[in-house]
């Protein structure tokens, strides 16, 4: 059983690494220019799925900082969404242990 859990954890790490490799160039591109709010929202929607990973969270924050004053409502929405999705779950896990 422990070996299976280790394998699953390793697969999750590999998926997160692959997501980072895919999203890093996209984030770099989006941060090098001004994109539409629609394009920005699409990027955030994808990043959110992996924002539990520290490297993806760094990318998420980079985009937030770049567009904070361009699309403040959008950034506020995605910061709140991140908190609801990931920080609340983290707190729940801490409370259950």
N, C-alpha and C positions, 0 to 999 in steps of 0.2 A: 504493500500500500504506500509506504513512504517513497519508494522508487517512482511510483506512478505520479505522485504529487510533485516530485522533483522534475519529472519529465514535462508535466503540464506547466509548471512554473517556467521552465526553460523555453517552452514553446511560446508562452506569453511574452517573455523577454525578446525572443526572436521577432515576433509580430510587432512589438513596439519599436524595435530597432529598424525594421523594414519601413514602418510608418514614418519614422524620423527621416530616413533616407529619401522617402518619396516627398514628404512635406517640406523639408529644408529648402530645396530650390524654389518651391512655390512661395514660401514665406519670404525668401530673399528677393524674389521678383516683385511681390506685392509691396514690400518695404522699399523698393528702389524707385517706385513711382506712386502716383495717386490712382487708385482703382475706384470703380463704382461701389456703392454701398451693397449692391446685389452680389458682386464678385467677392467682396469682403465677407459678407454673410455666408457665402458658400464655403469659403476657406475656414471660417470659424466653426461651421457645422461639422466639417471633417475633423478639424483639430480637437473638437470637444470629445469625440469618441475615444481619443487616446490621451486626453489631458491628465489622466491619473499618473502618467509617466513623466518623470522630472524633465527629461529632454524636450518632450513635446510641450510641456508647460512653459518652458523657457521660450519656445517659439511663439506660443500663444500670447505670452506677456509682451514679447517684442512687437507683435502686430498691434496689440492694445496700445502700447506707448506711441507707436507711429501714427495711429489714427484717432487718438483720443480727442484731439481738437478739430479733426476733420468731420468725424461722425460721432459726436459725443453720446447721442442716444443709443446708437448701435453698440458702441463699446460698453456702455453701462449695462445694456441688456445682456451682452455676452459675458461680462464679469459676473453678473447676478446668476446667469444660467450656469456658469462654471461652479459657482459656490453651491448652488442647489444640487447640482449633479455630483460633484466630487467632495467638497468640503463637508457637507452634511453626512454623506456616507462614511467618511473618515471618522467623524465624531461618533457616529453610531457604533462603528467597529470598536473604537476606544472605550466606549461606555459598556459594551458587551463583554469586554475582557477583564 
